[in-house]
């Protein structure tokens, strides 16, 4: 849905966004609390969960 209409374009876009999300989550997990490292999956879950809740509130589902 991110502007791509064909399945192949959507798959490439989803893969690119997922890669950027995980690299960004890894970097943020290493730098947020510098002596302590947070797992990239935890940071990605917090970011993704927050975005999902935003989408639900925006559509007035919650």
C-alpha positions as a Markdown table, in Angstrom:
| # | Residue | x | y | z |
|---|---|---|---|---|
| 1 | Unk | 0.0 | 0.0 | 0.0 |
| 2 | Unk | 3.0 | 2.3 | 0.2 |
| 3 | Unk | 2.5 | 3.6 | -3.3 |
| 4 | Unk | 3.3 | 0.4 | -5.1 |
| 5 | Unk | 0.5 | -1.3 | -7.0 |
| 6 | Unk | 2.1 | -4.5 | -8.2 |
| 7 | Unk | 2.9 | -7.4 | -6.0 |
| 8 | Unk | 6.6 | -7.6 | -6.9 |
| 9 | Unk | 7.0 | -3.9 | -6.2 |
| 10 | Unk | 5.2 | -4.3 | -2.9 |
| 11 | Unk | 7.4 | -7.2 | -1.9 |
| 12 | Unk | 10.6 | -5.3 | -2.7 |
| 13 | Unk | 9.3 | -2.2 | -0.8 |
| 14 | Unk | 8.3 | -4.4 | 2.2 |
| 15 | Unk | 11.8 | -6.0 | 2.2 |
| 16 | Unk | 13.5 | -2.7 | 2.1 |
| 17 | Unk | 11.4 | -1.2 | 4.8 |
| 18 | Unk | 12.0 | -4.3 | 7.0 |
| 19 | Unk | 15.7 | -4.1 | 6.5 |
| 20 | Unk | 15.8 | -0.5 | 7.4 |
| 21 | Unk | 13.7 | -1.1 | 10.4 |
| 22 | Unk | 15.9 | -3.9 | 11.7 |
| 23 | Unk | 19.2 | -2.0 | 11.1 |
| 24 | Unk | 17.7 | 1.1 | 12.7 |
| 25 | Unk | 16.4 | -1.0 | 15.7 |
| 26 | Unk | 19.8 | -2.6 | 16.1 |
| 27 | Unk | 21.6 | 0.8 | 16.1 |
| 28 | Unk | 19.0 | 2.4 | 18.4 |
| 29 | Unk | 19.3 | -0.6 | 20.8 |
| 30 | Unk | 23.1 | -0.2 | 21.0 |
| 31 | Unk | 23.1 | 3.6 | 21.4 |
| 32 | Unk | 20.0 | 4.3 | 23.5 |
| 33 | Unk | 21.4 | 3.1 | 26.8 |
| 34 | Unk | 25.1 | 3.0 | 25.8 |
| 35 | Unk | 26.7 | 0.7 | 28.4 |
| 36 | Unk | 23.7 | -1.7 | 28.1 |
| 37 | Unk | 22.5 | -3.1 | 24.8 |
| 38 | Unk | 18.8 | -3.7 | 24.0 |
| 39 | Unk | 17.9 | -6.6 | 21.6 |
| 40 | Unk | 17.0 | -5.4 | 18.1 |
| 41 | Unk | 13.8 | -7.4 | 18.2 |
| 42 | Unk | 12.6 | -5.7 | 21.4 |
| 43 | Unk | 13.2 | -2.2 | 19.9 |
| 44 | Unk | 11.5 | -3.2 | 16.6 |
| 45 | Unk | 8.5 | -4.6 | 18.5 |
| 46 | Unk | 8.2 | -1.4 | 20.5 |
| 47 | Unk | 8.4 | 0.7 | 17.3 |
| 48 | Unk | 6.1 | -1.6 | 15.3 |
| 49 | Unk | 3.6 | -1.9 | 18.1 |
| 50 | Unk | 3.4 | 1.8 | 18.5 |
| 51 | Unk | 2.8 | 2.3 | 14.8 |
| 52 | Unk | 0.1 | -0.4 | 14.8 |
| 53 | Unk | -1.7 | 1.3 | 17.7 |
| 54 | Unk | -1.4 | 4.6 | 15.9 |
| 55 | Unk | -3.1 | 3.0 | 12.8 |
| 56 | Unk | -5.9 | 1.6 | 15.0 |
| 57 | Unk | -6.6 | 4.9 | 16.7 |
| 58 | Unk | -6.5 | 6.7 | 13.4 |
| 59 | Unk | -9.1 | 4.4 | 11.9 |
| 60 | Unk | -11.1 | 4.7 | 15.2 |
| 61 | Unk | -11.0 | 0.9 | 15.8 |
| 62 | Unk | -9.9 | 1.4 | 19.4 |
